[in-house]
Amino acid sequence: MWIGLGSALSILIIGLISCSTRETRTVHEDGSVASRQQEPTASGGAPAVAESQPQPALRTVLFETAGAWRTAPVDLLEMKTKAGKAVEPDWLCCSKGEASETWDHRWEVKPSSYAELAGGLTLSSEHVKAGKSSGVWRDHHRFPTLATHTVAHDWSNGKGVELSIYSEVKTGEIVTLAILSDSDATLWKDYFLADFVIDWDGWKTLWFPLDTFRAHATPAGWNKVDGIYFFTKIFRRNPNPYTVLHMDSIRLLTSAPAQAASMVPSTAEANSPDTFRYTIRYEDPAHPLNHRFPESTMTTPLPAIAHQYYFRAERSEYSYFPRFTPGYPSFTPAGQAFVNAGETIQWLDDKGQWVTADIKSVLVNWGKKQGWAGLYNCWGHQGADPMVRFDKDGDAYVIQRAEALNAQGEMVSWKTRTALLLHSKDGMKTWTAYVLPKAMASFEKIDGHNPDALNRPPVILLSDFADPAGYILAPEKLTNGTLSLPKPVLYARNCIISNAHSGDGNMAITSGGTVYIVFGWLPPANAKMEYTGMGTPEAYMERVKKGEVKDLKDPANWGWTHESAEKCGMPSIPEGHPGLSMVFKCKTHWEWYGFSRNGIPTFVVAYDIAARTVSDPVYVGSGGSTLDGHNWPALTMDSKGYLHVIINGHHNPTVYTRSVNPRDISAWTVPEYVMADHSGMRGVDGQGALSYATFTCGRDDTLYSVHRGTSFRYDNSLVLYRKPSGQPWEEERTLAKPFKYMYKVWSHRMTYDPLTDRLFLTYYSDGAMAQLSWDMFQFYTFIWPDREDEMCANKNGMNSGPLDPKRNAWAMYTPGATESTTLVSADHGETWRLAVTKDFER
């Protein structure tokens, strides 16, 4: 719904505008500048035939008044004022408490003024046709939306919209012209949309017939126009940082224009007889491959990256615009990089140009063969491993997960979720799809010291929503190069499912003919667990909140019994194992103690590939202090063959242990917490509050683990822990910092390049799930308006729509992830920078 501006903004309404000849300065693609006498031009900057008479205009919007157009939510200050909140003259933030701590040296997040956020358009007399000035809109990566609400409201007598723009350089950026026509029947904003491409330099006049606009949500109609918007990040697009537009005039016409106006190019999907529906979960659109613009303004590596208000991340702060679509990188044994972006896999050819393999068409063709009306590509979500694997023959392997859609593009049933193993033996020219027997699947990834994994097709760990067991599948290559999928072998009857949404360190590692597997035991949903002391964890924590627990350090306060767990299928744990006696202190809104004996018990088994047998499980430690399915483990191996395991907590300390002997799971070191002795940590006793660990062993046996961290405050940063060989774990290092507090998920994964000993960290700057305050919601939907209706759906206790500015509240939303980012470190994690094309050259 639209709330009008408190103060009127002056926009000229003129019945007739004439265009005069004037001198213009054009910035060409090679950077040169030319001055010339020029008439209004058509597409590409070529002179157009002049109109004999200007077309009569019902309304004309000029760019004459400072502040009339804004690059921040137009009515934000008015909303804040009506809510009785003070309007700060120099900065905006979600709350006073956050603002004061935002200036902390560990954050480096700067306070932002509304004037700065809203002032992305400036007036200029350099390129003008109508009136005295045009509006210069540059830095679309920082100011992705341009809007005004001061418009005439009834456009029903108009035929179309004519838009006059001068472009300094042809960039290929897609801009969406949006007419806000907000319906009182919806909680979200409703628009009419039309797209145009910046495929010219110089002047261009665009014509948008009203009947060619497409509806987004349920616009009220052309008799109720509430504003004009220009969007560059709508539908997860990535604007070109080097687009500069001089916005001259917008005219509502009663008839189609004459020759001087070019027909607007359409970027909407063309009408096609193919009615097959297709969607993808994480939908970062493809970047223009091999473009000629700079890829980043980051000139030197940094110890950390700080996001800024509001949702200004790597693309905004460092003009991150790589010549490829960012995704999760993988490396062949020879060091060639392949970047999986969900619908395409990209790599550099011998000439240093990015080329791609099309994965989308493989999935669509497979879905059609199943008789589905459509297909949902679960890319980037739990259950679809984003890494590309190779074997010694150079064959490529990819795991994808698909789900059926009906003719309306809606999901049919979770029971249609299918994991596919895609195999290519001809350099990714063609693919063969094999249906995996379980819906959740993950590879063993190449680490620093598991080259034996290349000797055969990659082993795959399998699990399912309906079957909480863990299975291992070792595909076999036949003499003709095709694959045979033998029956999977059970390694755990109940366990946390394979392939995590974030972190996703290896749960399997190959050495010789043995695969070592680590798993966290989790009781089935219908398990009848028995509890001691004060009952369930929920009941115990409720009493802690009320101050009814006298001795917080007493492990007898509550706990689940191992006898009941063994009845539910938990492997036996040696009595008195030190992994059962670990304690950590946590401080959130209250203080409490967690006991490892109540956490996720974690086991390691050894699988013999030739014999297809699994050893008895060996207990190595427990993660967290409750049976929390987020507490999955990870496994790696060093150059000497020692096995290393970490076990996640969920905002709890991470547990670490190592095998006593190389390639031997029978004995392990006493578990310890991955920790640094910080008095400033929220855990008070120096224990980190961590989640979702990656786990990698480098060439020199240094261990690396990247977590989502809340050790100092509930900010959910990305943090690195590092353990040099034979040394203790080092102090926590922050790698990427959100601009805000509260919940955030990164979908982060680490890739190690064994040939160069470099680390690559990929994550989504804007995560699939986020906790937002009222002003953050307004900025989010101002930048990504296509997500607002979903964020108002009010499902499963989330997506509750806009918050009342009068309340200091936060709400949870699941808008989907965007802005994938890859960092690279060439100095063992000391410093990091944004990965660009040269980082993937051999």
SESEPA-857460 format. One record per residue (C-alpha): residue in three letters; x, y, z. Coordinates in steps of 0.001 Angstrom, whole numbers, plus 524288, in hexadecimal, padded with zeros to 5 digits. Each point is the difference from the previous one (the first is absolute). Layout:
<nodes>
ALAXYZ...
</nodes>
This chain:
<nodes>
MET800008000080000TRP804B180DC17FCFDILE8014180AD9809EFGLY800E780D867F9F0LEU80B1C8096D80283GLY7FE618098480B19SER8050180B377F7BBALA7FCDC802457F1CBLEU80ABF7FDC37F61FSER7FFB1808D37F42CILE7FEDF7F9187F2E9LEU7FC11807AE7F410ILE7F38E7FC3B7F8CDILE8009B804FD7F21DGLY7F6A27FDE27F4D0LEU809B5801A17F50CILE80ED37FED07FFBFSER8088A803717F461CYS80D987FA697FDFESER80AE68093C7FC28THR80CB77FD1E7F952ARG80B8C800DC80958GLU80E387FC3580157THR802007F2E6806D1ARG80C037F91480579THR7FFE37F1507FDD4VAL8089A7F66680745HIS803537F5347F664GLU802DF7F1CB80359ASP80E9E8026E7FF0DGLY7FEF580AFD809F8SER801B680B3F7F658VAL7F73780BE9800A9ALA7FA53806D37F414SER7F80C80C7A7FECFARG7F64C801B97F513GLN7F3A2806DD7FBD6GLN7F5AB7F57F80105GLU7F19E7FE337FDACPRO7F8697F6688086DTHR8051E7F27D7FC90ALA7FB1A7F2317FEDCSER805E67F34E804FEGLY80EE57FF6380041GLY801DF80EB77FF0EALA7FCFC801017F15CPRO7F88E80C577FC1CALA7F14C7FE1B7FF01VAL7F6688067A7F700ALA7FB0380C11806F3GLU7F1A88014A80349SER7F859809827F7BCGLN7F7B18030580BF7PRO802537FBC080E19GLN7F5BC7F6AA804EBPRO7F66F805C8809CBALA802C47FB7C80DDCLEU7F6117FE3F80AE0ARG80AC6800A380A10THR80E9F802AE7FF71VAL809277FD1880B43LEU80CCC807737FFC7PHE80C127FEC28086BGLU800C380E1580493THR7FEFA8002380ED3ALA80A2E7FAF380985GLY7FA657F54D8088FALA7F44C7FD697F754TRP8057D7F2A87FC8CARG805B97F78480AB4THR808977F3F4800A5ALA7FADA7FBF280D69PRO7F2217FC5F8042CVAL7F88280C4F7FCDEASP7F78A8004B80C1BLEU809887FA9380A17LEU801E080C6B807E6GLU7F176802B97FFCCMET7FD637F23B8051DLYS809CE8022A80AEATHR7FA4D80D2A8038FLYS7F2117FAD880066ALA804BA7F50C808D5GLY8046680A33809D2LYS80E6E7FD3A7FE18ALA80A2D80AA87FF31VAL804E1802807F252GLU80EC1800E9800FFPRO8055180A837F6FDASP80CED7F96D7FD0FTRP7FE347F14E8007FLEU7F67A7F4D07FFE7CYS800C17F32180729CYS7F6997F5CC804FDSER801878037F80E62LYS807D9808AA808F1GLY806C27F46E80639GLU8048B7FA8C7F32DALA8049280D457FB48SER808F28021F80B96GLU8062D7F2987FE8DTHR8005D800C07F14ETRP80B6A8097B8011BASP8080C7F59C806EFHIS80D5A7FDCE7F9C2ARG7FCAF7F1C57FDABTRP7F498803B07F756GLU8048A80B7D7F7E8VAL7F1E2801FB7FC16LYS7FD7D80E5D7FDE1PRO7F38980723803C8SER7F872804677F408SER7F7D780C267FDFFTYR7F33E7FFA87F8AFALA804F680B167F789GLU80B8C7F7B37FBA6LEU7F7C67F3E67FDAFALA7F56B8077A7F8B8GLY80911808E37F84BGLY804447F6E17F517LEU7FAA78090C7F577THR805F080D597FD9BLEU7FBBB80AF37F6F7SER8084E803C37F44CSER7FEFE808F97F441GLU809B87F82C7F7E3HIS7F64D7F7BC7F846VAL7F269805FC7FF50LYS7F4EC800247F638ALA7F471804928080AGLY800C680A4280A8FLYS80C73804E38064FSER805E17F39D805A6SER800267F1537FF98GLY801D17F69B80B3BVAL80CF47F8A780003TRP7FE557F25F80590ARG80CCF7F8D480192ASP8059C7F59080924HIS7F4767F6E57FE74HIS807007F5DB8082AARG7FEF58098480B70PHE7F350806A57FC19PRO7F87F7F50F7F932THR7F2758063E800B1LEU7FB4680D767FC05ALA7F24B8045F803C7THR7F65880B0D801A6HIS7F2367FFFB80598THR7FC1A80D857FB6EVAL7F8B57FCEC7F37BALA7F2D6802117F9CFHIS7F79B7F49E8046FASP7F70E7FD6B7F466TRP806B17FABB7F3CBSER7F4257F9067FA96ASN7FEDD809137F42FGLY80E0E7FDD87FBF6LYS804C67F7947F4D3GLY80DEA7FDF2804C0VAL80C178057D80675GLU80B358066E7F8D9LEU80D1180057806F7SER80B93808557FBBEILE80D6D7FBFE8051DTYR80E158032A7FCDDSER809467F498802BCGLU80E75802B3801A4VAL803FD7F2207FC86LYS7F9A07F3BD7FAB2THR800637F60B80B18GLY7F54E7F6207FD0AGLU7F9BD8024580D47ILE7F18A7FCDB80138VAL7F7B880A878067ETHR7F1C67FE02803AFLEU7F69280B607FF12ALA7F5A97FD9680A75ILE7F35480765801D6LEU7FB487FE9A80E01SER7F16A7FD5D7FFF1ASP7FDC27FB4E80DBDSER7F3F67F81080309ASP7F96C801F580D24ALA7FD067F1707FFF6THR80E437FBE080169LEU80A02801A280ABCTRP80ADA801A67F60BLYS80262809CF7F535ASP7FA9B7FD717F268TYR8061E804827F33DPHE7FF2B800747F156LEU80D587FC4C7FA6BALA8076C801DB7F353ASP80E767FDA57FD43PHE80A218069D7F797VAL80E517FD2E7FD4BILE80ADC80A1D8003DASP804A77FBF87F27ETRP8038580D997FB26ASP8082580BDE802B8GLY7FB4E80DD17FD98TRP7F182803507FF6CLYS7F4EF7F66A7FEDATHR7F1638018C80110LEU7F86E7F41B80473TRP7F1957FD6D7FE03PHE7F83B7F74F80951PRO7F1DB7FD5D7FBEBLEU7F7F67FE8480C5BASP7FA297F3437FB4BTHR80D857F9D37FF1DPHE80330801F480E62ARG7FF287F36F807C6ALA7F97F7FF7780D3FHIS807F77FCAF80BFEALA7F7277FBAE80B26THR7F279806567FE79PRO8010280E3D7FBBFALA7F3B9808128022DGLY7FF9D805807F22FTRP8049480B487F7B5ASN7F62D808EB806AALYS807C27FE9580CA8VAL80E568031F7FDFCASP807958024780C90GLY80DFF8014D7FB59ILE80A717FD9E7F5C6TYR80B807F6F3802BEPHE80C127FB7A7F8D4PHE805867F30D80501THR80D347F9F97FCBALYS8008E7F50380A23ILE7F2307FAF37FE4BPHE7FFA37F1637FD1FARG80D9E7FED080602ARG806B38071D7F4D2ASN80DA58055D801C3PRO800FB80DEA7FAC3ASN80C188048C7F8DAPRO807B48094B808C6TYR803D5808247F427THR7F27F8035A7FADEVAL7FD9080EC480029LEU7F2B4804F67FBA3HIS7FB6F80DF77FE2BMET7F1587FF1480259ASP7F9BD80AD07F809SER7F1437FE797FF79ILE7F4A77F6A580182ARG7F3E5803177F7D0LEU7F2A17F9AD8009FLEU7FAD0800CD7F211THR7F2527FECC7FA61SER804C27F99D7F37EALA80B967F87C7FAE8PRO80BC0808C47FD0AALA80549802A27F27EGLN80D2C7FBD17FA9CALA8082A8070B80A13ALA7FCB97F5E980A73SER8057A7F24A7FEE4MET7F7F27F4708045DVAL804857FB1080D2BPRO8079E7F3317FF52SER7F95A7F5168078ETHR807A47F78680959ALA7F41B7F85A80449GLU7FF9C7F1CB7FC5AALA7FB557FE537F226ASN7F3867F8AF7FD71SER803B37F1F17FDC8PRO7F8697F3987FD54ASP808307F99D80AB9THR7F792800C980C31PHE8098C7F8B7808D3ARG801A38078880CB1TYR80D5B801CD80625THR804BB8070780C2BILE80C877FFEC807F2ARG8013F8024580E97TYR80BF6808D68007AGLU7FE408080F7F3F0ASP80B8A808FA7FDC7PRO7FE85803257F17FALA80BC77FDA07F779HIS80A2A80AC07FF30PRO804038042E7F256LEU80B947F7157FD60ASN80CEF8062C7FC2CHIS7FAF980DE2800EBARG809C080B197FE7APHE7FD9F8070B80CD9PRO8085F7FF6080C54GLU7FC857F474808A8SER802AA8065580D31THR8052880C738060CMET8064B7F88D80B3CTHR80E52802FD7FD9ATHR8063A7F8FB80B91PRO7FC0A7F42680816LEU7F8C6802D580C9BPRO7FF3F7F8E080CEEALA7F127801657FFE2ILE7F49C805827F841ALA7F5928082E806B8HIS7F295801477F9C6GLN7F98580D5280139TYR7F25A805A680191TYR7F72F7FBA87F9A7PHE803867F30E7F97DARG80C24806047FA16ALA808FD7F4687FEA4GLU80B6E7FC757F733ARG7F9828047F7F36DSER7FC9F80D24805E1GLU80C5A8029A807B1TYR80A1E7FAD27F66BSER7F8E1800867F2E7TYR801037F1367FF70PHE7FC207FCB47F21BPRO807B97F3F87FBBBARG800AC7FBAD7F1DEPHE7F99A7F35380424THR7F42C7FCB080843PRO804F57FDD580DE1GLY7FDA47F2628053ETYR806D57F4E6806EFPRO80D627FCFB7F9FFSER806197F28C7FEA6PHE80D3B7FBFE7FAA8THR804F47F4F27F796PRO80C9F7F8ED803EFALA807098088E7F60DGLY7FAFE80C5180687GLN7F5988040F7F62BALA7F4CC8070B806A8PHE7F1A07FD717FD72VAL7F5C1808FD805E6ASN7F26D7FA538021CALA7F59280A9B7FFB0GLY7F4217F71D80074GLU7FB93800547F1E1THR80D62800B77F9C9ILE80DBE7FB46802D0GLN80A88809A27FBC0TRP80E7D7FEBD7FD24LEU80AB1807317F8B0ASP804097FB3A7F292ASP80DBC8007D7FA4FLYS7FDE280E3C7FC1FGLY7FC3B8042980DAEGLN7F1968017D7FC94TRP7F50E7FAA98084EVAL7F8127F5267F9B1THR7F4997F87F805ACALA7F92B7F2FC800AAASP7F127800C180062ILE7FA417F89B80B95LYS7F268805DD7FF63SER7FCAD7F9997F303VAL804A27F2DB80536LEU7F6938012980B60VAL7F4B7804E07F7A2ASN801907F4F07F63BTRP800937F61B80B02GLY7F3B8805BF80638LYS7F8987FF2D7F338LYS803917F1AC7FEC0GLN7F9D17FDAC80D4EGLY7F34B805D77FB20TRP800F180B818093AALA7F96D80CE47FC95GLY80B6180750805EDLEU80C5D7FEB780812TYR80519806B780C22ASN80ED68009980066CYS803D17FF1580E63TRP80D29806617FD66GLY80695805F580BBFHIS7F7017F9618098BGLN8029C7F4E780947GLY800567F3357F894ALA80681804817F369ASP80ED07FFF6800F0PRO8051880BC77F845MET80DBA7FAD37FDD5VAL804F37FA1C7F33BARG807E47F38780173PHE809B07F9A17F6B3ASP807067F30A7FF0BLYS80D697FC4B7FABDASP7FA497FE357F24DGLY7FB3380E0E7FFB3ASP7F19B7FC5A800EFALA7F75580A148069ATYR7F5707FD6480A1AVAL7F549808F880513ILE7F4EA7FD93809ABGLN7F321806F77FDB2ARG7F3167FED980704ALA7F332801F57F8EBGLU7F1C58007C803F8ALA7F3B47FF6A7F79CLEU7F7CF80C0F7FD2AASN7F2288003C7FAD5ALA7FB618080E7F466GLN7FE4180BE1808E5GLY80E147FF2680487GLU7FC667FAF680D94MET806E47F4DB806E4VAL7F8BF7F32F7FEA6SER805127F85A80BAFTRP80C677FE93807DDLYS7FF827F1AC7FC37THR80451803CB7F236ARG80D0C80540804F7THR80A797F8EA7F869ALA80EBF80074800D5LEU806F07FE8E7F2F7LEU80E1A7FC997FD51LEU804248069F7F354HIS80BBE7F9C17F962SER807B58054B7F472LYS80B347F8E07F970ASP801EA809A67F4C1GLY8040280CB68068FMET7F230803D780409LYS7FAE4800087F205THR7F5B17F5E180385TRP7FAD47FA8D80CB5THR7F99F7F36780449ALA7F686800E380B69TYR7FF717F4F0809EEVAL7F5337FFD580A3BLEU805A37FE3780D89PRO7F87A7F74180964LYS7FE8280AA380A71ALA7FC0880E3E7FEDEMET80B4B805A8807F1ALA80DB67FE337FA87SER80D9D8057D801F9PHE80D727FD567FA6CGLU80CC47FDD7806B0LYS806C180CC37FC6CILE80E53800E67FC46ASP807D2804B480BA4GLY80E758019E80271HIS8036E7F1AC801B0ASN7F5CD7F7127F9E1PRO805077FE1C7F201ASP7FBBB7F1BA8008FALA7F21F805107FE57LEU80399802AA7F1B7ASN802CC7F1BE7FCF7ARG7F1AC7FCE07FDC6PRO7F2F8807047FE9APRO7FD50807EB80C4AVAL7F9AB7F95B80B85ILE7F2CD805A4803BDLEU7F988800B280D50LEU7F14A7FE6C7FF6ASER7F498802A88090FASP7F1AA803517FEF0PHE7F553807AC806ACALA7F7E17F3CF801F0ASP80B927F768803B1PRO80941805DE80A2BALA80A787F5C47FD40GLY80D298027A7F997TYR804AB7F88D7F3F9ILE80C627FFFB7F7D9LEU7FFCE7FDF37F15BALA80C7A7FD4E7F850PRO7FC94801047F172GLU807907F6EB7F706LYS804DC803697F267LEU7FDAA7F5C17F595THR809127FD007F4A9ASN7F7D9808757F6D6GLY8018E80BB780910THR7F21D7FFF58053DLEU7FCB57FE4D80E53SER7F9EF7F53C807EBLEU7F9AB8038E80CEBPRO800B67F49A8097DLYS7F6D57FECB80B75PRO8038480A0B80A7DVAL805F77FAD280C87LEU7FA5F8040880D2ATYR809E58065480931ALA7F6DC8062580A27ARG7F2057FCC280389ASN7FCCC80D8880514CYS8084880BE37FCF6ILE7FFE780E3D7FC17ILE7FD828009C7F163SER80B7A801FC7F6EEASN8029580CB77F8B7ALA7FE5C80BD7808B5HIS7FA8B80D097FBA1SER80BF7806EF8058EGLY80D8C7FB98803AFASP7FF267F2B27F995GLY80D607FAD980390ASN802F37F22F7FB97MET7F9207F50F80724ALA807CB7F5F67F832ILE80E707FF3B7FC96THR806C57F5A97F798SER80D3E7F9E88026EGLY803CC7F4467F7C5GLY7F4697F6E77FF37THR7F9B38052480C73VAL7F63780AE4801DCTYR7FF49805C080DA7ILE7F2938056580366VAL7FBF88088980B69PHE7F1C48018380406GLY7F8098062480AD7TRP7F5997F73E805CALEU7F260805CA800BAPRO7F4047F8C4804E2PRO7F4B87FE2E7F681ALA7F4AB80973800F8ASN7F7457F61F806CAALA80A477FBB0809E2LYS7FBBB7FEA680E21MET80B748061880701GLU8004B7FFEF80EC3TYR804F080B8380812THR8057A8019980D90GLY7FF7D80B5F8096AMET7F73D80B217FBA7GLY7FB0B7F94A7F3CETHR80142804587F1DBPRO809CD80A687FBFFGLU7F4C2809647FD89ALA7FAC57FE0480DCBTYR80D7F8019F805D3MET802E480CA27F898GLU7F2FB8059E8040FARG803CB7FE0B80E33VAL80D5B806157FD49LYS7F94F80C1E7FA7FLYS7F7BB8011480C31GLY80BDC7FEC6808DCGLU7FB127F36380611VAL80C9C7F83F7FDF9LYS80912801BD80BA3ASP80C487F93E7FB15LEU8016A802307F15ELYS80C867F7EF7FFAEASP7F9677F395804CBPRO7FEF97F6657F485ALA7F5397F8D780760ASN7F6AD80B4D7FD3ETRP7FB6A7F95D7F3BCGLY804557F6A97F551TRP7FBC27F52A7F6E3THR8034D7F23580409HIS809687F8167F7DBGLU7F7CF7F3F7802B1SER7F45B805D97F8F0ALA808F4804C67F50BGLU8059C7F2647FDF6LYS7F22D7FAC57FEF9CYS7FE37809DD7F4FCGLY80BF97FAF57F8D2MET80B45808058057BPRO80D007F8987FF7FSER805E17FD3A80D38ILE808E2809F180687PRO80AD37FBB180947GLU7FC948033580DFEGLY807E480B5780555HIS8047F804C77F2B0PRO8058880DDE80174GLY7F7328048A7F4FELEU7F4867FEBF8096BSER80563808EE80A92MET8026C80CB47F8B6VAL7F94580C59804F6PHE7FE9F80D7C7FA31LYS7F9F280C76804DFCYS7F7368080E7F74FLYS7FA7B80D8D801CATHR7F4B1804AD7F7A5HIS7F4D480704806DFTRP803727F7A480BB6GLU80B477F7838044ETRP7FF9B7F1387FF43TYR809137F4657FEC4GLY800297F5EB7F542PHE8046B7F20380216SER805BD7F7EB7F508ARG7F9A47F38E8050CASN7F30E8058D7FAEFGLY8056C804017F2B6ILE800CF7F8F07F303PRO8082A7F397801CBTHR809617FEB87F49CPHE8060C7F3AF7FA67VAL809DE7FC147F59CVAL7FF6C7F3A67F7A4ALA808FD7FA677F589TYR7FA3A7FB1D7F328ASP807727F60E7F7D0ILE7FCEA803337F1D3ALA803AE7F2AD7FA6DALA7F96E7F7E380A8EARG7F46C809668015DTHR800927FEA580EC4VAL7FEF3809E580AF8SER807677FF2A80CD6ASP7F9D28018D80D45PRO7FE0080E558039FVAL8099A806798093BTYR7FB6C80B26808C3VAL808B680C1E7FF20GLY7F86380ACE80710SER7F33B8079680096GLY7FBE380CF37FA25GLY7F82F80A7B806F2SER7F7857FD4780BCDTHR7F3407FB2C7FA00LEU7FBF37F67F7F563ASP8007280AC77F5EAGLY8005D7FC1D7F1A6HIS808AF80BC97FD18ASN80B637F9D080738TRP805AF7F84A7F4B6PRO80E547FBEE7FFADALA80AC9801277F5D7LEU80C3A7F8167FD0FTHR80D2E8022E7F997MET80D397F93F7FF39ASP80DCD8056E80081SER80C267FC377F84ELYS803CD7F5A880A10GLY7F2C07F9677FF98TYR7FAD28050080CF1LEU7F153801F97FFE6HIS7FA7E80CAD80584VAL7F1D4802188040FILE7F88480BFD8042BILE7F20E7FF9D8051CASN7F73280BD97FE91GLY7F8588064380AACHIS7F4AC808F37FCC6HIS804BA80CED805B7ASN8083E7F740808D9PRO80E837FCDD8008FTHR805257F6E67F572VAL8063E7F3348043BTYR80CE67FB3D7FA36THR806C87F2C2800D1ARG80A6E7F86F7F858SER802EF7F1B97FDD4VAL80B2C7FAFD80868ASN805CA7F8657F4A9PRO7FFF4802657F13DARG7F4C27F9E27F86AASP7FAF27F99480C5EILE7F2C98031B8060BSER801787F7C680C38ALA8059080A88808F5TRP7FE7980ED080090THR8059480B44807D4VAL7F824805A980B29PRO7F5E7809237F9D0GLU8024180E84801EFTYR7F8B180C5A7FCB4VAL804D78082C7F4A9MET801C080C5E807B4ALA8080580C1E80252ASP800DA805F780D88HIS7F85A80C8B7FD9ASER7F9D4806EB80B72GLY7F779807437F64FMET7F9307F3EF7FAB1ARG7F1B87FE478033FGLY803797F2AD80588VAL807178075780AF8ASP809987F4E380255GLY8069A801DE7F2E6GLN7F8727F5B37F88CGLY7FB7E803807F25DALA7F1B3800227FC2CLEU800C77F9C07F289SER7F7D67F8FF7F5C1TYR801857F9A27F295ALA80E757FCEB7FEB8THR807B57FDDB7F3A9PHE80C097F77E80226THR80C3F7FF897F7A2CYS80E057FB42801A6GLY80A628076C7F875ARG80CAF7FB7B7F9E1ASP807B38029680C80ASP7F58C7F93980857THR7FA2780CBC804E9LEU7F1A17FE2B80328TYR7F63B80A557FBA7SER7F1E68013E8044AVAL7F68180AE37FC6AHIS7F3D2801788085BARG7F473808C1801A5GLY803F88067580CA8THR7F8B4806A080B0FSER80AFE7FFB8809F2PHE800C280E94802D1ARG7F21B8040C7FCC8TYR7F45F7FA7F7F8BEASP80477805057F2D5ASN802017F3087F8CDSER80CC6803BB7F97ALEU8086B7F6CA7F81EVAL80BE27FCA380837LEU80C4F7F7F77FDBFTYR806C67F70380990ARG80D737FAEB7FC77LYS808A17F58680628PRO80E187FED37FB31SER805607F23B800B9GLY803DE7FC8C80DE8GLN7FAF680D168052DPRO7F38C803CF80742TRP7F47C806567F941GLU8027380E567FD42GLU7F7A780B9C80362GLU7F35C802257F8AAARG801298085E7F3B6THR7F44F806DE7FA10LEU7FEFE7FEDD7F130ALA7F2CD806197FCACLYS7F74F8083B808C6PRO7F18A802F47FDFAPHE7FB9880DF9801C8LYS7F5E87FB9B809F5TYR7FD767F77180BB7MET7F6F07F452800A2TYR7FE7B7F3F37F786LYS8074B7FDC47F35FVAL804087F4057F83ATRP80ADF800507F5C9SER7FF987F2CB7F8DDHIS80ECA80096800CFARG8096F7F5927FB26MET80EAA7FF117FF64THR8077A7FAF67F42DTYR80E577FC5080094ASP808D38002D7F412PRO80A787F5AE802C5LEU80880804887F4B8THR801C080DF7804C3ASP7FCD07FE5D80E81ARG7F5AA80AAD7FF1ELEU7F3228010780740PHE7F343804237F97DLEU7F4278039B8082DTHR7F2E2801827F940TYR7F3AB8052C80676TYR7F388807877FD46SER8010280DF5804DEASP7F135800A6800E4GLY7FBEC7F31F80627ALA7F4287F7697FDEFMET7FACF8033780D8DALA8016D80CA480785GLN7FAC2806FA80BEBLEU7FC4E80E077FCF7SER7FB4780BF680745TRP7F550808C17FA76ASP8094E809247F8DDMET807F07F4A07FA85PHE7F38C7FA337FA71GLN7FD0A80CE47F936PHE80DA7800B37FA1CTYR8000A7F1AD7FC31THR7F34F800FB7F865PHE8044F80CF27FA26ILE80BE47F9007FA51TRP7F99E7F2C77FD00PRO7F173803087FE55ASP7FD1B7F2F67F982ARG801C17F95180D3CGLU7F6878082C807CAASP7F3D77F7DA7FD90GLU807197F3B580499MET8050E8076280BE6CYS7F1DD8030E8037FALA7FB197F1FB7FE44ASN7FFF67FD6D80EBBLYS803647F18A7FF3DASN805F27F77E80AADGLY8019280B7280931MET808468078D7F634ASN7FE11809FA7F50ESER7F67E808268080FGLY8011680C097F780PRO803E280DD5803F8LEU801B5802CF80E6AASP7FA0F80B2180798PRO80A4680AC180143LYS7FAE9802B780DB8ARG8055C7F2F8804A0ASN80E697FCA7801D6ALA7FDBE7F2A67FA22TRP8063D7F6B27F66EALA7F99D7F5F27F740MET8050C7F4547F87FTYR7FF0E7FF737F129THR803E17F61D7F5A5PRO80173808357F3A9GLY80A377F7457F97CALA80E86802307FE69THR80705808D47F681GLU80D0A806AC7FD4BSER809187F44F80085THR80DE48040780341THR80D197F90A7FFA3LEU80BD1803FF80805VAL80DAC7FAB77FDCCSER80B967FF508093EALA80DB87FD657FAFEASP8069A8019380D40HIS7F9E17F5268082BGLY7F45E8080C8044CGLU8076380C2380497THR7F94D808E87F624TRP7F5007FE747F63DARG7FB57806DA7F3CALEU7F5077FE9D7F641ALA802BF7F56D7F5F4VAL800C3804B27F1EBTHR8036F7F9917F325LYS80EBF8000C801F7ASP7FE467F7B480C40PHE7FAE97F4CD7F7B5GLU80AA8800537F5B7ARG809BF7F4DD7FFD6
</nodes>
